[in-house]
């Protein structure tokens, strides 16, 4: 079944499985390196892959160059949105730990 034939629920499940796969690999890599290095490697890999994706939508160098600014705005805004959502989710970590309670008020 191709992605064009999948329901929204199936696409969402596939998307979540991919995310979990990347997180699992990052967690494994933290055994060999510090979380900051793994984080930077993930960012670099994402930027490299996103650059590749942009090239797949451009037939010529001129098309590619015309797409660069739009692509940067798109990916930067998506990253900002996702990071904000995840940072909000991680506030829950501190709610159960009273030593951080003063940060939540």
Secondary structure, 3 states (H helix, E strand, C coil): CCHHHCCHHHHHHHHHHHHHHHHHHHHHHCCCCCHHHHHHHHHHHHHHHHHHHHHHCCCCHHHHHHHHHHHHHHHHHHHHHHHHHHHHHHHHHHHCCHHHHHHCC
